[in-house]
Amino acid sequence: MAEEAPSVIWQPQPGPQASLITCPVAEICYGGARGGGKTDGMIAKNAIKADRYGLHQKGIFFRRELPQLEAAIERCKDIYLPLGWSWAEQKKTFTHPNGATLKFRPLERDSDAEKYMGHDYTDIYFEELTNYPDPRPVNKLRATLRSGAGVPCQFHATCNPGGPGHNWVKARYIDPCPSGYEVLTDKDGNERVFIPAKLTDNLELLTADPGYVGRLRQAGSEQLVKAWLNGDWSIVEGAFFDCWSDKNVIRPFEVPEHWLRFRSFDWGSARPFSVGWWAVASDDYLHNASRIRRGAMVRYREWYGCKKGEPNVGLKLSKEAVAQGILAKEQEGEKIAYSVADPAIFAEDGGPSIAETHGNEGIYWQKADNKRIARYGSPGGWDEMRQRIIGTRSVEDDGTILDDGEPMIFTFQTCTDSIRTIPVLQHDPNRAEDVDTNAEDHAADEWRYACMSRPWIKKEPKVSEPETDPWGRPRKSDGNWKTI
């Protein structure tokens, strides 16, 4: 005699997980911390909609790489197979007896999203959204959400702090309402909501596996574990510029008129452009609690050409409009000693280059040294930038910090897009000495051009020569050792 199927296969836990199941909003971001029951919530919600809408329910579940889907597939088997669903290994698809489906697919880059154009799904599920450095492949999939049968279509995503997509996910879902549960509406009438979930909301996991928190503490740095447990989005793990600190950000002040000033520029149209105005301290300067040393660079103004509320999306302004905008932001009589820009703006593609167009408007760019990493003994831009961010700090051979001194590069608090994007940049997964160029790196590139225009050489401490060699022989006036 066959065993009877249990009457309840799964039920949501009270709190965020139950809110996810019942949430009718078209776009939902769920999570913010490890162990919040995120995967279960999405899988179960799809099953509930499948019972309701039958063969018209068409779900698809994404992660960036296929092996990352294995845990979610196994969990889905635990819930779906007892309910009568079937699993097709080759097609990576679950099918309900009534015809509803849930596919599992990898989506790594922008070009992968093209494969789904023309498809239609009622529900899209993204797990670990911060694994995507750029929102483009994710956004393209939104066009596949449609239903001719009237099924309410929804986009679902789970996330944790950290990862290459930390910045854009935080800007879209967390920054507008960190506490969540507020339905936001964009200019086109599209609604989205953030539902925060923490480990403490998953009582089943804590009861069934009391050692989980201890293992989690062993899996990452103190900062990352704190972010995982508390959903703290102010913490960034694995940042390229892990040397960035609050010391680099200062309150605005009246820049002394005699300090040299210059501009730096990184062009963008579909992606943001970035313009920075810099002053170079010609003498030591005390500002509040910060000492700006002679030779330090101060970013006192910026213009970041990004669509409001849409990180990494450019304004698509014309070359002329950008040049005119740069001049309009400057004060009357402001003396700019020189201007550096990415050499790419000097390219001519069947017409005047960007540099030539800007020259006609009265802005004359020089080609920046755009080396990213050190080669053949020549310094790279990221090294120059890192050295200035760190500043005068000196370190012993064993790694002990002797002097946590003053930075040699600062930015005004008003340069918000630099402050937003640079500290969260991640390492390139294939080249650790470079930043991930799929991320929002435009302000950083422009900082790099600025730093390369004014290389900073640390003064090494003077080491006094010993008066005698190890055998006690005295030194002659010419520096050689006297023979005994």
Secondary structure in CASP SS format (residue, H / E / C, confidence):
PFRMAT SS
TARGET T0000
AUTHOR 0000-0000-0000
METHOD secondary structure of the structure
MODEL  1
M C 1.00
A C 1.00
E C 1.00
E C 1.00
A C 1.00
P C 1.00
S C 1.00
V C 1.00
I C 1.00
W C 1.00
Q C 1.00
P C 1.00
Q C 1.00
P C 1.00
G C 1.00
P H 1.00
Q H 1.00
A H 1.00
S H 1.00
L H 1.00
I H 1.00
T H 1.00
C C 1.00
P C 1.00
V C 1.00
A C 1.00
E E 1.00
I E 1.00
C E 1.00
Y E 1.00
G E 1.00
G C 1.00
A C 1.00
R C 1.00
G C 1.00
G C 1.00
G C 1.00
K H 1.00
T H 1.00
D H 1.00
G H 1.00
M H 1.00
I H 1.00
A H 1.00
K H 1.00
N H 1.00
A H 1.00
I H 1.00
K H 1.00
A H 1.00
D H 1.00
R H 1.00
Y H 1.00
G H 1.00
L H 1.00
H H 1.00
Q C 1.00
K E 1.00
G E 1.00
I E 1.00
F E 1.00
F E 1.00
R E 1.00
R C 1.00
E C 1.00
L H 1.00
P H 1.00
Q H 1.00
L H 1.00
E H 1.00
A H 1.00
A H 1.00
I H 1.00
E H 1.00
R H 1.00
C H 1.00
K H 1.00
D H 1.00
I H 1.00
Y H 1.00
L H 1.00
P H 1.00
L H 1.00
G C 1.00
W C 1.00
S E 1.00
W E 1.00
A E 1.00
E C 1.00
Q C 1.00
K C 1.00
K C 1.00
T E 1.00
F E 1.00
T E 1.00
H C 1.00
P C 1.00
N C 1.00
G C 1.00
A C 1.00
T E 1.00
L E 1.00
K E 1.00
F E 1.00
R E 1.00
P E 1.00
L C 1.00
E C 1.00
R C 1.00
D H 1.00
S H 1.00
D H 1.00
A H 1.00
E H 1.00
K H 1.00
Y H 1.00
M C 1.00
G C 1.00
H C 1.00
D C 1.00
Y E 1.00
T C 1.00
D E 1.00
I E 1.00
Y E 1.00
F E 1.00
E C 1.00
E C 1.00
L H 1.00
T H 1.00
N H 1.00
Y C 1.00
P C 1.00
D C 1.00
P C 1.00
R H 1.00
P H 1.00
V H 1.00
N H 1.00
K H 1.00
L H 1.00
R H 1.00
A H 1.00
T H 1.00
L E 1.00
R C 1.00
S C 1.00
G C 1.00
A C 1.00
G C 1.00
V C 1.00
P C 1.00
C C 1.00
Q E 1.00
F E 1.00
H E 1.00
A E 1.00
T E 1.00
C E 1.00
N C 1.00
P C 1.00
G C 1.00
G C 1.00
P C 1.00
G C 1.00
H H 1.00
N H 1.00
W H 1.00
V H 1.00
K H 1.00
A H 1.00
R H 1.00
Y H 1.00
I H 1.00
D C 1.00
P C 1.00
C C 1.00
P C 1.00
S C 1.00
G C 1.00
Y C 1.00
E C 1.00
V C 1.00
L E 1.00
T E 1.00
D C 1.00
K C 1.00
D C 1.00
G C 1.00
N C 1.00
E E 1.00
R E 1.00
V E 1.00
F E 1.00
I E 1.00
P E 1.00
A C 1.00
K C 1.00
L H 1.00
T H 1.00
D H 1.00
N C 1.00
L H 1.00
E H 1.00
L H 1.00
L H 1.00
T H 1.00
A H 1.00
D C 1.00
P C 1.00
G C 1.00
Y H 1.00
V H 1.00
G H 1.00
R H 1.00
L H 1.00
R H 1.00
Q H 1.00
A C 1.00
G C 1.00
S C 1.00
E H 1.00
Q H 1.00
L H 1.00
V H 1.00
K H 1.00
A H 1.00
W H 1.00
L H 1.00
N H 1.00
G C 1.00
D C 1.00
W C 1.00
S C 1.00
I C 1.00
V C 1.00
E C 1.00
G C 1.00
A E 1.00
F C 1.00
F C 1.00
D C 1.00
C C 1.00
W C 1.00
S C 1.00
D H 1.00
K H 1.00
N H 1.00
V E 1.00
I E 1.00
R C 1.00
P C 1.00
F C 1.00
E C 1.00
V C 1.00
P C 1.00
E C 1.00
H C 1.00
W C 1.00
L E 1.00
R E 1.00
F E 1.00
R E 1.00
S E 1.00
F E 1.00
D E 1.00
W C 1.00
G C 1.00
S C 1.00
A C 1.00
R C 1.00
P C 1.00
F C 1.00
S E 1.00
V E 1.00
G E 1.00
W E 1.00
W E 1.00
A E 1.00
V E 1.00
A C 1.00
S C 1.00
D C 1.00
D C 1.00
Y E 1.00
L E 1.00
H E 1.00
N C 1.00
A C 1.00
S E 1.00
R E 1.00
I E 1.00
R C 1.00
R C 1.00
G C 1.00
A C 1.00
M E 1.00
V E 1.00
R E 1.00
Y E 1.00
R E 1.00
E E 1.00
W E 1.00
Y E 1.00
G C 1.00
C E 1.00
K C 1.00
K C 1.00
G C 1.00
E C 1.00
P C 1.00
N C 1.00
V C 1.00
G E 1.00
L C 1.00
K C 1.00
L C 1.00
S C 1.00
K H 1.00
E H 1.00
A H 1.00
V H 1.00
A H 1.00
Q H 1.00
G H 1.00
I H 1.00
L H 1.00
A H 1.00
K C 1.00
E C 1.00
Q C 1.00
E C 1.00
G C 1.00
E C 1.00
K C 1.00
I C 1.00
A C 1.00
Y E 1.00
S E 1.00
V E 1.00
A E 1.00
D C 1.00
P H 1.00
A H 1.00
I H 1.00
F H 1.00
A C 1.00
E C 1.00
D C 1.00
G C 1.00
G C 1.00
P C 1.00
S C 1.00
I H 1.00
A H 1.00
E H 1.00
T H 1.00
H H 1.00
G H 1.00
N H 1.00
E H 1.00
G C 1.00
I C 1.00
Y C 1.00
W C 1.00
Q E 1.00
K E 1.00
A C 1.00
D C 1.00
N C 1.00
K C 1.00
R C 1.00
I C 1.00
A C 1.00
R E 1.00
Y C 1.00
G C 1.00
S E 1.00
P C 1.00
G C 1.00
G H 1.00
W H 1.00
D H 1.00
E H 1.00
M H 1.00
R H 1.00
Q H 1.00
R H 1.00
I H 1.00
I H 1.00
G C 1.00
T C 1.00
R C 1.00
S E 1.00
V E 1.00
E C 1.00
D C 1.00
D C 1.00
G C 1.00
T C 1.00
I E 1.00
L E 1.00
D E 1.00
D C 1.00
G C 1.00
E C 1.00
P C 1.00
M C 1.00
I E 1.00
F E 1.00
T E 1.00
F E 1.00
Q C 1.00
T C 1.00
C C 1.00
T H 1.00
D H 1.00
S H 1.00
I H 1.00
R H 1.00
T H 1.00
I C 1.00
P C 1.00
V C 1.00
L C 1.00
Q E 1.00
H E 1.00
D E 1.00
P C 1.00
N C 1.00
R E 1.00
A E 1.00
E E 1.00
D E 1.00
V E 1.00
D C 1.00
T C 1.00
N C 1.00
A C 1.00
E C 1.00
D C 1.00
H H 1.00
A H 1.00
A H 1.00
D H 1.00
E H 1.00
W H 1.00
R H 1.00
Y H 1.00
A H 1.00
C H 1.00
M H 1.00
S H 1.00
R C 1.00
P C 1.00
W C 1.00
I C 1.00
K C 1.00
K C 1.00
E C 1.00
P C 1.00
K C 1.00
V C 1.00
S C 1.00
E C 1.00
P C 1.00
E C 1.00
T E 1.00
D C 1.00
P C 1.00
W C 1.00
G C 1.00
R C 1.00
P E 1.00
R E 1.00
K C 1.00
S C 1.00
D C 1.00
G C 1.00
N C 1.00
W E 1.00
K C 1.00
T C 1.00
I C 1.00
END
